[in-house]
Amino acid sequence: MSFLTRSAVPTLRAAAIQRTPTSLPSSGRRMAHHAAEYNNMPFDYSSRRRFAMKCVAYMGFGFALPFVAVGWQWYKPGGYKNP
């Protein structure tokens, strides 16, 4: 074993020991920073139909954007189709 390995192993073990918590919070206590349980999504999905339409619109725009950009470059004056 090299000198570097022998000196690094105790340091890594000490760092791992320092990261372990000394006491865990009790499971019965609620955390103050949570507004509601299971409400950690950045969007509202209570209405399935509205959520589906928003997803389709968002993903459709992202999928269509490169095709629109290529079409714009081809059909503008001096582009690929108009030499």
N, C-alpha and C positions, 0 to 999 in steps of 0.2 A: 504494500500500500504506500502511495506516495505521501510526501510531507503535506501537500496541499489537501489531499483527501482526509488525512488524519486530523488536520486542524479545522477543516470545514464541518465535519460531522458533529462535534460537540456544539458548535455554534448554531447549526441548524436545529439540533435538539433543544437547545436553550430557547431559541426563538419560538419553537412550537409550544413549549411549556408556557411561555409568557402569553401566548395568544389564547390559551384555554381560559374560559371564564371561571371565576372562583365560586360564583353562586348563580344558579339559573333562576329566572323570574318564575313565580308560581303560575301555574296554568289557569287558576281561577281568576286572576287579576286581568282586567282589560287594559289594553294599551291606550293611552290618551290620544295618540295621533291617528287612530283609525276612526273614520266617520261612521262606517257601517261594515258589517261583515260581508265578504264576497263582493265588494264594490270597488275593486281596484283597476277596473278597465277605464281607459281614457275616453270612452264613448258610451252612449246609451244604447243598449240592445234589448230594451223591454218590449218593443214592437218588432216582431220578426220580419214582417213585410218591409217596414221602413229600413231596418238594418240591412236586409238583403239588397234593397235598392241602392243604399249608400255604398255597400261593398262592390256591387256591380259597376256603379258609376266611377268609383275610385280606381278600381283595377282596370276597368275599360279605358279610362283616360290614360293611365300609365302604359297600357298595351298599345293604344292607338297613337300616342305621341311620336314615336320614332317614324311611323309610316307617314304621318302628317308632315314631319320635318323633311323626309326624303321627297315627298311630293312637292313641297314648297321649293326645295332646291332644284328639282327637275323642271318645274313649269314656270319659274320666274324668268324674266328677260335675261338672256345670256346663260341660261341654265343648260342642262343636258339635252332636253328636247328642242330647245330654241337656239341653235348655233348662230 
